[in-house]
Amino acid sequence: GFSDLAGVTPNGIGCFIELKSVGKRSNVSRAQSDFLTRKIRMGAFACCTDSVVNIAETYRIWSMLLKQNGEEAKDYLLSLLPDKFNDEFTL
């Protein structure tokens, strides 16, 4: 379930990004979603994306919310995770 990309944001917060093909963001396995959920709840920036534009917009909104209220920033990222899982894509 570990994300495809891991690092830190410019302000030192953990960053975990699951990469999917264009239009296939919903192809997240339960293990991948659980991993991202745990990281988000710990305060990291974590998401699933299918494009640079998508991740830039997600990060922009998350950053804005984080300045206002950390819990709202977490809730925003959690709301973007799919609620159905495609476990056929796990290895």
C-alpha positions, 0 to 999 in steps of 0.5 A: 500500500505504500505510495508511488511518491513520498517526500516532504512539502516545502513547509516540511510536512510529509507528502505521499502521492499515489499515481494513477493513469488519466481518468483512473483515480478510482483504481485505488486498492483498499491497502492504498486507500488505508495507507493514504488515510493513515497518513492524512490522519497523521497530518501529511499531504496524501492523495491519489492523482492522475495529472499534474493539474489535479495534484496542483489544485489539490495541494493549493486547496489543502494548503489554504485550508491548512492555514485556517484549520488543520482538521478541515485540511484533513477532511478535504483530503479524506473526501477525495479518496474513493469509497470503493476499492479496486483490489484487482490492482494490488500486487 
